[in-house]
Amino acid sequence: MSVHPPALAWRLGLFAILWLIFCGGELGSWPFGLPAILLATWLHLMLSGGQSRRLRPLILARFVPFFVVRSLVSGIDVMVRVFHPRLPIDPALVEYPLSIDHTSGRILLANCITLLPGTISARLTQDTIVVHTLDKGLPIVATIYDLEERIKKLYGSTPGQGGALR
């Protein structure tokens, strides 16, 4: 596997910036952060097979607020369910057929699903993702479909078919 230096540099830079954000710019975190950044970069290279799908910066700028809002809504949803046990909880496993055709997009989708209200990714295969939901009455398939389409746009893939409940 050969990796072009610019591809390696942007990965290292991205993970370093994320580390700075997560640690609040605390310089004392670098003895742990540097190995974590190197490990994350190496894992990203291994999972992508050295291939890089280019993220589209303007779409990314629109995706980040969407992601943050969904994460906050998810946290509030779980908090409300914990403090109000009378809310309907009807757990289920939902199998969703994937239409994203690359590993990095599928992994991003699986991680983002975990931050949707009442959901967690349970299993990811080449063709499907199994999602555990706290309430099968939630619009899980429609929400995952919307998220998958946003991730396709993020990587410059053409929106397509996908997302039927099995």
DSSP file with accessible surface (Angstrom, degrees, kcal/mol):
  #  RESIDUE AA STRUCTURE BP1 BP2  ACC     N-H-->O    O-->H-N    N-H-->O    O-->H-N    TCO  KAPPA ALPHA  PHI   PSI    X-CA   Y-CA   Z-CA
    1    1 A M              0   0  135      0, 0.0     2,-0.4     0, 0.0    49,-0.1   0.000 360.0 360.0 360.0 122.5    0.0    0.0    0.0
    2    2 A S        -     0   0  100      2,-0.0     2,-0.5     0, 0.0     0, 0.0  -0.891 360.0-161.1-107.3 138.4    1.5    3.3   -1.0
    3    3 A V        -     0   0   45     -2,-0.4    48,-0.1    48,-0.0    47,-0.0  -0.969  17.7-127.9-120.4 129.5    0.3    6.5    0.5
    4    4 A H    >>  -     0   0  135     -2,-0.5     4,-2.0    46,-0.3     3,-0.6  -0.557  23.2-122.5 -73.4 137.7    0.8    9.9   -1.0
    5    5 A P  H 3> S+     0   0   99      0, 0.0     4,-3.0     0, 0.0     5,-0.2   0.863 110.5  54.3 -52.2 -40.1    2.4   12.4    1.4
    6    6 A P  H 3> S+     0   0   95      0, 0.0     4,-2.5     0, 0.0     5,-0.2   0.916 108.3  50.0 -63.3 -35.7   -0.5   15.0    1.1
    7    7 A A  H <> S+     0   0   16     -3,-0.6     4,-1.6     2,-0.2     5,-0.1   0.908 113.7  45.3 -66.6 -39.8   -3.0   12.2    2.0
    8    8 A L  H  X S+     0   0   67     -4,-2.0     4,-2.6     2,-0.2     5,-0.2   0.929 112.3  52.3 -67.3 -41.8   -0.9   11.3    5.0
    9    9 A A  H  X S+     0   0   60     -4,-3.0     4,-2.8    -5,-0.2    -2,-0.2   0.908 108.6  48.3 -63.4 -43.5   -0.4   15.0    6.0
   10   10 A W  H  X S+     0   0   90     -4,-2.5     4,-2.8     2,-0.2    -1,-0.2   0.894 111.9  50.5 -68.7 -33.8   -4.2   15.9    5.9
   11   11 A R  H  X S+     0   0    0     -4,-1.6     4,-2.6    -5,-0.2     5,-0.2   0.951 112.7  45.4 -65.2 -48.6   -5.0   12.8    8.0
   12   12 A L  H  X S+     0   0   56     -4,-2.6     4,-2.2     1,-0.2    -2,-0.2   0.928 115.3  48.3 -59.3 -43.9   -2.4   13.7   10.6
   13   13 A G  H  X S+     0   0   32     -4,-2.8     4,-2.5    -5,-0.2    -2,-0.2   0.919 111.1  49.8 -62.8 -43.9   -3.5   17.3   10.6
   14   14 A L  H  X S+     0   0   64     -4,-2.8     4,-2.6     1,-0.2    -2,-0.2   0.947 113.3  45.1 -61.7 -47.8   -7.2   16.4   10.9
   15   15 A F  H  X S+     0   0   42     -4,-2.6     4,-2.3     1,-0.2    -1,-0.2   0.863 112.3  52.5 -68.2 -32.4   -6.6   14.0   13.8
   16   16 A A  H  X S+     0   0   25     -4,-2.2     4,-2.4    -5,-0.2    -1,-0.2   0.922 110.4  47.7 -66.6 -42.7   -4.3   16.6   15.5
   17   17 A I  H  X S+     0   0   98     -4,-2.5     4,-2.4     2,-0.2    -2,-0.2   0.926 111.5  50.4 -63.8 -43.3   -7.0   19.3   15.2
   18   18 A L  H  X S+     0   0   61     -4,-2.6     4,-2.9     1,-0.2     5,-0.2   0.913 109.8  51.3 -60.6 -41.8   -9.6   16.9   16.6
   19   19 A W  H  X S+     0   0   44     -4,-2.3     4,-2.3     1,-0.2     6,-0.3   0.931 109.3  50.2 -61.3 -43.8   -7.3   16.1   19.5
   20   20 A L  H  <>S+     0   0   71     -4,-2.4     5,-2.5     1,-0.2     4,-0.3   0.906 112.6  47.1 -59.7 -42.3   -6.8   19.8   20.2
   21   21 A I  H ><5S+     0   0  112     -4,-2.4     3,-1.2     1,-0.2    -2,-0.2   0.949 113.3  47.2 -65.0 -48.5  -10.6   20.4   20.2
   22   22 A F  H 3<5S+     0   0  158     -4,-2.9    -1,-0.2     1,-0.3    -2,-0.2   0.840 116.8  43.8 -64.8 -32.3  -11.4   17.4   22.4
   23   23 A C  T ><5S-     0   0   36     -4,-2.3     3,-1.6    -5,-0.2    -1,-0.3   0.318 109.8-119.4 -95.6   6.0   -8.6   18.3   24.9
   24   24 A G  T < 5 -     0   0   70     -3,-1.2    -3,-0.2    -4,-0.3     3,-0.1   0.804  67.4 -62.4  63.3  28.8   -9.5   22.0   25.0
   25   25 A G  T 3 <S+     0   0   38     -5,-2.5     2,-0.6    -6,-0.3    -1,-0.3   0.607  86.0 162.8  74.1  11.4   -6.1   22.9   23.7
   26   26 A E    X   -     0   0  124     -3,-1.6     3,-1.5    -6,-0.3    -1,-0.2  -0.509  27.3-160.6 -69.0 112.3   -4.4   21.5   26.8
   27   27 A L  G >  S+     0   0  131     -2,-0.6     3,-1.5     1,-0.3    -1,-0.2   0.780  84.7  69.9 -68.6 -24.0   -0.7   21.0   25.9
   28   28 A G  G 3  S+     0   0   58      1,-0.3    -1,-0.3     2,-0.1     4,-0.2   0.633  88.1  66.9 -67.8 -11.2   -0.2   18.6   28.8
   29   29 A S  G X> S+     0   0   24     -3,-1.5     4,-2.8     1,-0.2     3,-0.8   0.570  74.9  89.4 -85.5  -8.4   -2.3   16.0   26.9
   30   30 A W  H <> S+     0   0   65     -3,-1.5     4,-2.8     1,-0.2    -1,-0.2   0.808  73.9  64.7 -65.0 -32.2    0.2   15.6   24.0
   31   31 A P  H 34 S+     0   0  106      0, 0.0    -1,-0.2     0, 0.0    -2,-0.1   0.883 119.1  28.4 -58.9 -32.8    2.2   12.8   25.6
   32   32 A F  H <> S+     0   0  150     -3,-0.8     4,-1.6    -4,-0.2    -2,-0.2   0.806 120.5  57.1 -88.9 -34.9   -1.0   10.7   25.3
   33   33 A G  H  X S+     0   0    0     -4,-2.8     4,-2.9     1,-0.2     5,-0.2   0.882  98.3  57.6 -67.4 -41.2   -2.4   12.6   22.3
   34   34 A L  H  X S+     0   0   92     -4,-2.8     4,-2.6     1,-0.2     5,-0.2   0.951 109.5  43.8 -61.2 -48.1    0.5   12.1   19.9
   35   35 A P  H  > S+     0   0   74      0, 0.0     4,-2.7     0, 0.0    -1,-0.2   0.906 114.4  51.8 -62.4 -36.3    0.4    8.2   20.0
   36   36 A A  H  X S+     0   0   31     -4,-1.6     4,-2.8     2,-0.2    -2,-0.2   0.907 110.2  48.5 -64.7 -40.6   -3.4    8.4   19.7
   37   37 A I  H  X S+     0   0    9     -4,-2.9     4,-2.5     2,-0.2    -1,-0.2   0.930 112.8  47.6 -64.5 -44.9   -3.1   10.6   16.6
   38   38 A L  H  X S+     0   0   95     -4,-2.6     4,-2.6    -5,-0.2    -2,-0.2   0.917 113.6  48.0 -64.1 -41.1   -0.6    8.3   15.1
   39   39 A L  H  X S+     0   0   96     -4,-2.7     4,-3.0    -5,-0.2     5,-0.2   0.927 111.9  49.3 -64.8 -44.3   -2.7    5.2   15.8
   40   40 A A  H  X S+     0   0   32     -4,-2.8     4,-2.5     2,-0.2    -2,-0.2   0.911 112.1  48.8 -62.2 -40.6   -5.9    6.9   14.5
   41   41 A T  H  X S+     0   0    4     -4,-2.5     4,-2.4     2,-0.2    -2,-0.2   0.942 112.6  47.3 -64.6 -45.6   -4.0    7.9   11.3
   42   42 A W  H  X S+     0   0  139     -4,-2.6     4,-2.5     1,-0.2    -2,-0.2   0.936 113.1  48.4 -62.2 -45.4   -2.6    4.4   10.8
   43   43 A L  H  X S+     0   0   78     -4,-3.0     4,-3.0     1,-0.2     5,-0.3   0.907 110.4  51.9 -61.7 -41.7   -6.1    2.8   11.5
   44   44 A H  H  X S+     0   0   51     -4,-2.5     4,-1.9    -5,-0.2     6,-0.3   0.917 110.9  47.8 -62.0 -41.7   -7.7    5.2    9.0
   45   45 A L  H  X>S+     0   0   16     -4,-2.4     5,-2.1     2,-0.2     4,-0.5   0.915 113.5  47.5 -64.5 -41.5   -5.1    4.2    6.4
   46   46 A M  H ><5S+     0   0   79     -4,-2.5     3,-0.8     1,-0.2    -2,-0.2   0.926 112.8  47.9 -67.0 -43.5   -5.6    0.5    7.0
   47   47 A L  H 3<5S+     0   0   95     -4,-3.0    -1,-0.2     1,-0.2    -2,-0.2   0.843 116.1  43.8 -67.8 -31.5   -9.4    0.7    6.9
   48   48 A S  H ><5S-     0   0   20     -4,-1.9     3,-1.8    -5,-0.3    -1,-0.2   0.486 106.8-126.0 -91.8  -1.1   -9.4    2.8    3.7
   49   49 A G  T <<5 -     0   0   44     -3,-0.8    -3,-0.2    -4,-0.5    -4,-0.1   0.787  68.0 -62.6  63.7  24.8   -6.7    0.6    2.1
   50   50 A G  T 3 <S+     0   0   15     -5,-2.1    -1,-0.3     1,-0.3     2,-0.3   0.337 110.9 125.4  81.3 -10.1   -4.7    3.7    1.5
   51   51 A Q    <   -     0   0  148     -3,-1.8     2,-0.5    -6,-0.2    -1,-0.3  -0.604  49.0-151.8 -81.1 144.0   -7.4    5.0   -0.8
   52   52 A S        -     0   0   44     -2,-0.3     2,-0.6    -3,-0.1    -7,-0.0  -0.965   9.1-157.7-123.1 123.6   -8.8    8.4    0.1
   53   53 A R        -     0   0   95     -2,-0.5     2,-0.4     0, 0.0   103,-0.1  -0.888  30.8-124.6 -91.9 126.5  -12.3    9.6   -0.6
   54   54 A R        -     0   0  208     -2,-0.6     2,-0.3   101,-0.2    -2,-0.0  -0.578  16.1-138.4 -78.6 128.3  -12.1   13.3   -0.6
   55   55 A L        -     0   0   53     -2,-0.4   100,-0.2   101,-0.1    99,-0.1  -0.613  18.6-123.8 -79.0 144.1  -14.5   15.1    1.7
   56   56 A R     >  -     0   0  113     98,-2.5     4,-2.8    -2,-0.3     3,-0.2  -0.811  16.6-149.7 -93.0 114.5  -16.2   18.1    0.2
   57   57 A P  H  > S+     0   0  104      0, 0.0     4,-2.3     0, 0.0    -1,-0.2   0.854  92.7  48.3 -57.6 -41.5  -15.4   21.1    2.5
   58   58 A L  H  > S+     0   0  143      2,-0.2     4,-1.2     1,-0.2     5,-0.1   0.911 114.3  46.3 -68.3 -38.6  -18.6   23.1    1.9
   59   59 A I  H  > S+     0   0   22     -3,-0.2     4,-2.1     2,-0.2     3,-0.3   0.903 111.0  53.8 -67.6 -38.7  -20.8   20.0    2.5
   60   60 A L  H  X S+     0   0   62     -4,-2.8     4,-2.4     1,-0.2    -2,-0.2   0.913 103.4  56.4 -60.8 -40.4  -18.7   19.2    5.6
   61   61 A A  H  < S+     0   0   63     -4,-2.3    -1,-0.2     1,-0.2    -2,-0.2   0.832 112.8  41.5 -61.7 -31.3  -19.4   22.7    6.9
   62   62 A R  H  X S+     0   0  164     -4,-1.2     4,-1.1    -3,-0.3    -1,-0.2   0.772 112.5  55.2 -84.3 -27.1  -23.1   22.0    6.6
   63   63 A F  H  X S+     0   0   14     -4,-2.1     4,-2.9     2,-0.2     5,-0.2   0.882  97.7  62.2 -73.3 -39.0  -22.8   18.5    8.0
   64   64 A V  H  X S+     0   0   74     -4,-2.4     4,-2.8     1,-0.2     5,-0.2   0.933 105.0  45.0 -58.7 -48.8  -21.1   19.4   11.3
   65   65 A P  H  > S+     0   0   71      0, 0.0     4,-2.7     0, 0.0     5,-0.2   0.919 113.6  51.6 -62.2 -38.4  -24.0   21.6   12.6
   66   66 A F  H  X S+     0   0   29     -4,-1.1     4,-2.5     1,-0.2    -2,-0.2   0.940 111.9  47.0 -58.0 -47.3  -26.4   18.8   11.6
   67   67 A F  H  X S+     0   0   68     -4,-2.9     4,-2.2     2,-0.2    -1,-0.2   0.920 112.6  48.5 -62.2 -44.6  -24.3   16.3   13.4
   68   68 A V  H  X S+     0   0   72     -4,-2.8     4,-2.3     2,-0.2    -2,-0.2   0.931 112.4  48.2 -65.0 -44.2  -24.0   18.4   16.6
   69   69 A V  H  X S+     0   0   83     -4,-2.7     4,-2.7     1,-0.2     5,-0.2   0.934 111.6  49.9 -63.1 -45.2  -27.7   19.1   16.7
   70   70 A R  H  X S+     0   0   73     -4,-2.5     4,-2.3    -5,-0.2    -1,-0.2   0.888 109.8  51.9 -60.2 -39.0  -28.6   15.4   16.3
   71   71 A S  H  X S+     0   0   33     -4,-2.2     4,-2.2     2,-0.2    -1,-0.2   0.920 111.0  46.7 -64.0 -43.3  -26.1   14.6   19.1
   72   72 A L  H  X S+     0   0  111     -4,-2.3     4,-2.4     2,-0.2    -2,-0.2   0.925 112.0  50.3 -64.8 -44.2  -27.8   17.1   21.4
   73   73 A V  H  X S+     0   0   69     -4,-2.7     4,-2.7     1,-0.2    -2,-0.2   0.910 110.0  52.0 -60.4 -40.6  -31.3   15.9   20.5
   74   74 A S  H  X S+     0   0   13     -4,-2.3     4,-2.4    41,-0.4    44,-0.3   0.928 109.3  48.7 -62.4 -45.8  -30.1   12.3   21.2
   75   75 A G  H  X S+     0   0   45     -4,-2.2     4,-2.3     1,-0.2    -1,-0.2   0.917 113.0  47.4 -61.5 -41.5  -28.8   13.2   24.6
   76   76 A I  H  X S+     0   0  100     -4,-2.4     4,-2.8     2,-0.2     5,-0.2   0.917 110.0  53.6 -66.0 -41.8  -32.0   15.0   25.6
   77   77 A D  H  X S+     0   0   36     -4,-2.7     4,-2.2     1,-0.2    -2,-0.2   0.937 111.5  44.3 -59.4 -47.1  -34.1   12.1   24.3
   78   78 A V  H  X S+     0   0   62     -4,-2.4     4,-2.3     2,-0.2    -1,-0.2   0.920 112.6  52.3 -66.0 -41.2  -32.2    9.5   26.4
   79   79 A M  H  X S+     0   0  101     -4,-2.3     4,-2.3    -5,-0.2    -2,-0.2   0.931 110.0  48.6 -60.2 -44.6  -32.3   11.9   29.5
   80   80 A V  H  X S+     0   0   54     -4,-2.8     4,-1.6     1,-0.2    -1,-0.2   0.916 110.8  50.7 -62.9 -41.7  -36.1   12.3   29.1
   81   81 A R  H  < S+     0   0   20     -4,-2.2    -1,-0.2    -5,-0.2    -2,-0.2   0.884 110.2  50.4 -64.5 -35.6  -36.6    8.5   28.8
   82   82 A V  H  < S+     0   0  102     -4,-2.3    -2,-0.2     1,-0.2    -1,-0.2   0.924 116.5  39.4 -68.4 -42.7  -34.5    7.9   31.9
   83   83 A F  H  < S+     0   0  147     -4,-2.3    -1,-0.2     1,-0.2    -2,-0.2   0.632 121.0  44.6 -84.9 -13.7  -36.4   10.5   34.1
   84   84 A H    ><  +     0   0  116     -4,-1.6     3,-2.1    -5,-0.2    -1,-0.2  -0.688  64.3 177.4-128.6  81.1  -39.8    9.6   32.7
   85   85 A P  T 3  S+     0   0  106      0, 0.0     4,-0.1     0, 0.0    -1,-0.1   0.615  71.5  74.5 -65.6  -7.7  -40.0    5.8   32.5
   86   86 A R  T 3   +     0   0  243      2,-0.1     3,-0.1     0, 0.0    -5,-0.1   0.592  69.7 110.4 -80.1  -9.2  -43.6    5.9   31.3
   87   87 A L  S <  S-     0   0   64     -3,-2.1     2,-0.3    -6,-0.2    -3,-0.0  -0.355  88.3 -89.3 -61.0 148.1  -42.5    6.9   27.8
   88   88 A P        +     0   0   81      0, 0.0     2,-0.5     0, 0.0    -1,-0.1  -0.423  47.8 179.6 -66.1 121.5  -43.0    4.2   25.3
   89   89 A I        +     0   0   88     -2,-0.3    46,-0.2    -4,-0.1    45,-0.1  -0.977  13.2 157.6-122.5 112.8  -40.0    2.0   25.1
   90   90 A D  B     -a  135   0A  74     44,-1.3    46,-2.5    -2,-0.5    47,-0.1  -0.726  28.7-154.7-134.9  78.8  -40.4   -0.8   22.6
   91   91 A P        +     0   0   72      0, 0.0     2,-0.3     0, 0.0    43,-0.2  -0.179  21.3 161.7 -63.6 152.7  -36.9   -2.0   21.6
   92   92 A A  E     -B  133   0B  24     41,-1.8    41,-2.7     2,-0.0     2,-0.5  -0.977  38.5-118.3-159.5 161.1  -36.1   -3.6   18.3
   93   93 A L  E     -B  132   0B 120     -2,-0.3     2,-0.5    39,-0.2    39,-0.2  -0.945  29.1-162.1-104.8 128.7  -33.3   -4.5   16.0
   94   94 A V  E     -B  131   0B  12     37,-3.2    37,-3.1    -2,-0.5     2,-0.6  -0.957   6.7-151.1-115.0 125.5  -33.7   -2.8   12.6
   95   95 A E  E     -B  130   0B  66     -2,-0.5    71,-1.1    71,-0.4    35,-0.2  -0.870  16.0-170.0 -97.3 123.6  -31.7   -4.2    9.6
   96   96 A Y  E     -B  129   0B   0     33,-3.1    33,-2.2    -2,-0.6     2,-0.4  -0.954  18.7-132.6-118.7 122.8  -30.9   -1.4    7.1
   97   97 A P  E     -B  128   0B  18      0, 0.0    66,-1.6     0, 0.0    31,-0.3  -0.599  26.6-134.8 -76.2 129.2  -29.5   -2.1    3.6
   98   98 A L        -     0   0   23     29,-3.2    63,-0.1    -2,-0.4    64,-0.0  -0.576  26.5-179.4 -85.5 145.3  -26.6    0.1    2.8
   99   99 A S        +     0   0   37     -2,-0.2     2,-0.4    61,-0.1    -1,-0.1   0.384  52.8 108.9-119.2  -0.5  -26.1    2.0   -0.4
  100  100 A I        -     0   0    7      1,-0.1    -2,-0.1     5,-0.1    49,-0.0  -0.633  56.6-157.4 -74.0 131.3  -22.8    3.6    0.5
  101  101 A D        +     0   0  104     -2,-0.4     2,-0.3     4,-0.0    -1,-0.1   0.209  61.2  66.0-102.4  16.2  -20.1    1.9   -1.5
  102  102 A H  S  > S-     0   0   15      1,-0.1     4,-2.0    24,-0.0     5,-0.2  -0.988  75.3-125.1-141.6 150.0  -17.0    2.6    0.5
  103  103 A T  H  > S+     0   0   53     -2,-0.3     4,-2.7     1,-0.2     5,-0.3   0.892 106.7  53.4 -59.6 -46.0  -15.7    1.6    3.9
  104  104 A S  H  > S+     0   0   22      1,-0.2     4,-2.3     2,-0.2    -1,-0.2   0.901 110.6  48.0 -63.3 -37.1  -15.0    5.0    5.3
  105  105 A G  H  > S+     0   0    0      2,-0.2     4,-2.5     1,-0.2    -1,-0.2   0.902 111.8  49.5 -67.8 -39.6  -18.6    6.2    4.5
  106  106 A R  H  X S+     0   0   13     -4,-2.0     4,-2.5     2,-0.2    -2,-0.2   0.906 112.1  48.1 -66.3 -39.7  -20.1    3.1    6.1
  107  107 A I  H  X S+     0   0   49     -4,-2.7     4,-2.4     2,-0.2     5,-0.2   0.923 111.4  50.0 -67.9 -41.6  -18.0    3.5    9.2
  108  108 A L  H  X S+     0   0   46     -4,-2.3     4,-2.6    -5,-0.3     5,-0.2   0.933 111.3  49.8 -60.9 -42.7  -19.0    7.2    9.5
  109  109 A L  H  X S+     0   0    0     -4,-2.5     4,-2.7     2,-0.2    -2,-0.2   0.941 109.7  50.6 -60.9 -46.8  -22.7    6.2    9.1
  110  110 A A  H  X S+     0   0   11     -4,-2.5     4,-1.3     1,-0.2    11,-0.4   0.909 113.4  45.7 -59.7 -41.3  -22.4    3.5   11.8
  111  111 A N  H  < S+     0   0   98     -4,-2.4     4,-0.5     1,-0.2    -1,-0.2   0.884 113.1  48.9 -70.5 -38.0  -20.8    6.0   14.2
  112  112 A C  H >< S+     0   0    5     -4,-2.6     3,-1.2    -5,-0.2    -2,-0.2   0.871 104.5  59.5 -69.2 -35.2  -23.3    8.8   13.4
  113  113 A I  H >< S+     0   0    0     -4,-2.7     3,-2.3     1,-0.3    -1,-0.2   0.898  96.7  61.9 -59.2 -38.2  -26.3    6.4   13.8
  114  114 A T  T 3< S+     0   0   50     -4,-1.3    -1,-0.3     1,-0.3     5,-0.2   0.773 101.5  53.3 -61.2 -22.4  -25.1    5.8   17.4
  115  115 A L  T <  S+     0   0   63     -3,-1.2   -41,-0.4    -4,-0.5    -1,-0.3   0.346  86.7 102.5 -97.0   8.7  -25.7    9.5   18.0
  116  116 A L  S X  S-     0   0    6     -3,-2.3     3,-1.7    -4,-0.1   -45,-0.1  -0.600  92.4 -78.2 -84.9 153.6  -29.3    9.5   16.8
  117  117 A P  T 3  S-     0   0   24      0, 0.0    -1,-0.1     0, 0.0   -43,-0.1  -0.265 109.6  -7.8 -56.5 124.1  -32.1    9.5   19.4
  118  118 A G  T 3  S+     0   0    5    -44,-0.3    16,-2.4     1,-0.2    17,-0.4   0.698 110.2 110.6  68.6  24.8  -32.6    6.1   20.9
  119  119 A T  E <   +C  133   0B  16     -3,-1.7     2,-0.3    14,-0.2    14,-0.2  -0.908  37.8 178.5-131.5 157.6  -30.3    4.2   18.6
  120  120 A I  E     -C  132   0B  86     12,-1.7    12,-2.9    -2,-0.3     2,-0.4  -0.954  35.8-114.0-152.2 138.3  -27.0    2.4   18.6
  121  121 A S  E     +C  131   0B  29    -11,-0.4    10,-0.2    -2,-0.3     3,-0.1  -0.612  33.6 176.9 -72.2 126.5  -25.2    0.6   15.7
  122  122 A A  E     +     0   0B  62      8,-3.2     2,-0.3    -2,-0.4     9,-0.2   0.779  62.5   4.0-103.1 -34.6  -25.1   -3.1   16.6
  123  123 A R  E     -C  130   0B 148      7,-1.6     7,-3.0     2,-0.0     2,-0.5  -0.965  56.4-162.2-156.3 137.3  -23.5   -4.8   13.6
  124  124 A L  E     +C  129   0B  67     -2,-0.3     2,-0.2     5,-0.2     5,-0.2  -0.983  16.8 167.1-124.1 125.7  -22.0   -3.5   10.3
  125  125 A T        -     0   0   59      3,-3.0   -27,-0.0    -2,-0.5    -2,-0.0  -0.677  53.2 -89.1-121.3-176.5  -21.4   -5.7    7.3
  126  126 A Q  S    S+     0   0  124     -2,-0.2     3,-0.1     1,-0.2   -20,-0.0   0.864 124.2  21.7 -61.6 -36.6  -20.6   -4.9    3.7
  127  127 A D  S    S+     0   0  109      1,-0.1   -29,-3.2   -30,-0.1     2,-0.3   0.619 124.0  30.8-110.0 -19.5  -24.3   -4.6    2.7
  128  128 A T  E     -B   97   0B  13    -31,-0.3    -3,-3.0   -29,-0.0     2,-0.4  -0.939  51.6-149.5-141.0 162.5  -26.2   -3.9    5.9
  129  129 A I  E     -BC  96 124B   0    -33,-2.2   -33,-3.1    -2,-0.3     2,-0.5  -0.996  15.5-147.0-130.8 136.1  -26.2   -2.3    9.3
  130  130 A V  E     -BC  95 123B   8     -7,-3.0    -8,-3.2    -2,-0.4    -7,-1.6  -0.921  18.0-165.5-103.3 128.1  -28.2   -3.6   12.2
  131  131 A V  E     -BC  94 121B   0    -37,-3.1   -37,-3.2    -2,-0.5     2,-0.5  -0.951  13.5-144.6-118.7 131.0  -29.4   -0.8   14.5
  132  132 A H  E     -BC  93 120B  66    -12,-2.9   -12,-1.7    -2,-0.4     2,-0.4  -0.823  23.3-170.4 -90.6 130.7  -30.8   -1.3   18.0
  133  133 A T  E     -BC  92 119B   0    -41,-2.7   -41,-1.8    -2,-0.5   -14,-0.2  -0.947  28.3-142.8-123.1 144.7  -33.5    1.2   18.8
  134  134 A L  S    S+     0   0   50    -16,-2.4   -44,-1.3    -2,-0.4     2,-0.3   0.725  97.0  25.8 -72.8 -23.1  -35.2    2.0   22.1
  135  135 A D  B >   -a   90   0A  22    -17,-0.4     3,-2.1   -46,-0.2    -1,-0.3  -0.888  61.5-160.0-147.2 109.7  -38.6    2.4   20.3
  136  136 A K  T 3  S+     0   0  124    -46,-2.5     4,-0.2    -2,-0.3    -1,-0.1   0.630  91.0  73.0 -68.4  -6.3  -39.4    0.8   17.0
  137  137 A G  T 3  S+     0   0   64    -47,-0.1    -1,-0.3     2,-0.1   -48,-0.0   0.622  76.3  98.3 -79.0 -13.2  -42.1    3.5   16.7
  138  138 A L  S <  S-     0   0   46     -3,-2.1     2,-2.6     1,-0.1     3,-0.3  -0.443  93.6-106.7 -70.3 152.4  -39.4    6.1   15.9
  139  139 A P     >  +     0   0   83      0, 0.0     4,-2.3     0, 0.0     5,-0.2  -0.322  61.5 153.6 -78.7  63.7  -38.8    6.8   12.2
  140  140 A I  H  >  +     0   0   13     -2,-2.6     4,-2.8     1,-0.2     5,-0.3   0.928  65.9  46.8 -61.8 -50.7  -35.5    4.9   12.2
  141  141 A V  H  > S+     0   0   32     -3,-0.3     4,-2.7     1,-0.2    -1,-0.2   0.940 114.5  46.9 -62.7 -44.3  -35.4    3.9    8.6
  142  142 A A  H  > S+     0   0   63      1,-0.2     4,-2.3     2,-0.2    -1,-0.2   0.906 113.7  49.0 -64.4 -38.5  -36.2    7.4    7.3
  143  143 A T  H  X S+     0   0   27     -4,-2.3     4,-2.4     2,-0.2    -2,-0.2   0.921 112.6  46.5 -68.4 -43.1  -33.7    9.0    9.7
  144  144 A I  H  X S+     0   0    1     -4,-2.8     4,-3.2     2,-0.2     5,-0.2   0.912 110.9  53.5 -65.6 -40.1  -30.9    6.6    8.6
  145  145 A Y  H  X S+     0   0   91     -4,-2.7     4,-2.5    -5,-0.3    -2,-0.2   0.943 109.7  47.7 -59.3 -46.1  -31.8    7.1    5.0
  146  146 A D  H  X S+     0   0   54     -4,-2.3     4,-2.0     1,-0.2    -2,-0.2   0.931 113.8  47.4 -60.3 -44.9  -31.5   10.9    5.4
  147  147 A L  H  X S+     0   0    2     -4,-2.4     4,-2.3     1,-0.2    -2,-0.2   0.921 110.7  51.5 -63.3 -42.7  -28.2   10.5    7.3
  148  148 A E  H  X S+     0   0    0     -4,-3.2     4,-2.4     1,-0.2    -1,-0.2   0.915 109.1  50.5 -62.7 -40.9  -26.8    8.1    4.6
  149  149 A E  H  X S+     0   0   17     -4,-2.5     4,-2.1     1,-0.2    -1,-0.2   0.899 109.8  50.7 -64.8 -39.3  -27.7   10.6    1.8
  150  150 A R  H  X S+     0   0   89     -4,-2.0     4,-2.0     2,-0.2    -1,-0.2   0.896 110.4  49.3 -64.4 -40.0  -25.9   13.4    3.7
  151  151 A I  H  X S+     0   0    0     -4,-2.3     4,-1.7     2,-0.2     6,-0.2   0.898 108.2  53.7 -68.6 -37.0  -22.8   11.2    4.1
  152  152 A K  H  <>S+     0   0    5     -4,-2.4     5,-2.8     1,-0.2     4,-0.4   0.935 110.6  46.8 -60.7 -44.2  -22.9   10.3    0.4
  153  153 A K  H ><5S+     0   0  100     -4,-2.1     3,-1.0     1,-0.2    -1,-0.2   0.878 106.4  59.3 -64.2 -37.0  -23.0   14.0   -0.5
  154  154 A L  H 3<5S+     0   0    3     -4,-2.0   -98,-2.5     1,-0.3    -1,-0.2   0.872 112.8  38.4 -59.1 -37.5  -20.2   14.6    2.0
  155  155 A Y  T 3<5S-     0   0   28     -4,-1.7    -1,-0.3    -3,-0.2    -2,-0.2   0.384 117.6-110.4 -94.0  -1.0  -18.0   12.2    0.0
  156  156 A G  T < 5 +     0   0   40     -3,-1.0    -3,-0.2    -4,-0.4     2,-0.2   0.643  68.6 145.6  82.2  13.1  -19.2   13.4   -3.4
  157  157 A S      < -     0   0   21     -5,-2.8    -1,-0.3    -6,-0.2    -2,-0.1  -0.486  55.9-104.7 -79.4 155.2  -21.1   10.1   -4.1
  158  158 A T        -     0   0  121     -2,-0.2    -1,-0.1    -3,-0.1    -5,-0.0  -0.617  37.3-109.9 -81.0 134.9  -24.3   10.3   -6.0
  159  159 A P        +     0   0   73      0, 0.0     2,-0.2     0, 0.0    -1,-0.1  -0.319  54.2 157.1 -59.3 145.7  -27.4    9.8   -3.9
  160  160 A G        -     0   0   31      1,-0.1   -61,-0.1    -3,-0.0     2,-0.1  -0.769  38.0 -46.9-151.4-161.8  -29.1    6.5   -4.6
  161  161 A Q        +     0   0  173     -2,-0.2     2,-0.3   -62,-0.1    -1,-0.1  -0.293  67.2 107.3 -78.4 163.1  -31.3    3.8   -3.5
  162  162 A G        +     0   0   31      1,-0.1   -64,-0.2    -2,-0.1   -17,-0.0  -0.806  29.3  83.0 150.0 166.6  -31.1    2.2   -0.1
  163  163 A G        +     0   0   16    -66,-1.6     2,-0.4    -2,-0.3    -1,-0.1   0.994  39.8 149.4  78.5  67.1  -32.9    2.0    3.1
  164  164 A A        -     0   0   59    -67,-0.1     2,-0.2   -69,-0.1    -1,-0.2  -0.989  48.6-112.4-123.8 142.0  -35.8   -0.4    3.3
  165  165 A L              0   0  115     -2,-0.4   -69,-0.1   -69,-0.1   -71,-0.0  -0.513 360.0 360.0 -71.8 131.6  -36.8   -2.1    6.5
  166  166 A R              0   0  172    -71,-1.1   -71,-0.4    -2,-0.2    -1,-0.0  -0.842 360.0 360.0-106.7 360.0  -36.2   -5.9    6.3
